């Protein structure tokens, strides 16, 4: 897949952060997560809350 250099750099960063073996794994995980989030929104969930290990919560906004 041909990607702009900036995007490829970001994918490399995400690969390292997630300990994925390849950029392909990063893209597959990203698509899976995007699918889950959009499905939740379409099924009537009004809010998606991310909670960290210390209990801090953040609302995820998807336009």
C-alpha angles and dihedrals in degrees: 000000000000113000135176111259093245093054092046089053091051091048089052089053091050090047090055094044093050094039089233117163096225142013087247089063090051091052093047091050091047092051091048092051092046090051092051092048095048091046090053091051093047091049091062103266104148098195138028113205124195114206121194125211091263091056096256111146130206128181115232113221118201115186 
